[in-house]
Amino acid sequence: MNNLFTEQLDLEKQMQDRGLHRYRQNQLTNIRKGRLAVTDGGSYLVKRAVEAVATAIGEFIQNASTGKAGRKHSALKYLQLGACRTLVD
């Protein structure tokens, strides 16, 4: 009985080590191929950057469409079409 328990622990340790090795290999492969955005760190940075840019675009649209005196920004009509709203929502 004790032998089966030890063998089970060894098998679980091997599975854990193989999973960790596979994860690290996938990360390194993605880095080597220039796919940083799909790595854990890269996806975190992309998400943070997209949120910040989307918020800034939303604020720009609000400020530029207030109707204050002056020329309207040429990009305003394109931004109001909704392409950037999908980023915020």
Secondary structure, DSSP 8 states (H G I E B T S, - for coil): -HHHHHHHHHHHHHHHHHHHHHHHHHHHHHHHTT-GGGSHHHHHHHHHHHHHHHHHHHHHHHHHTS--SS---TTHHHIIIIITHHHH-
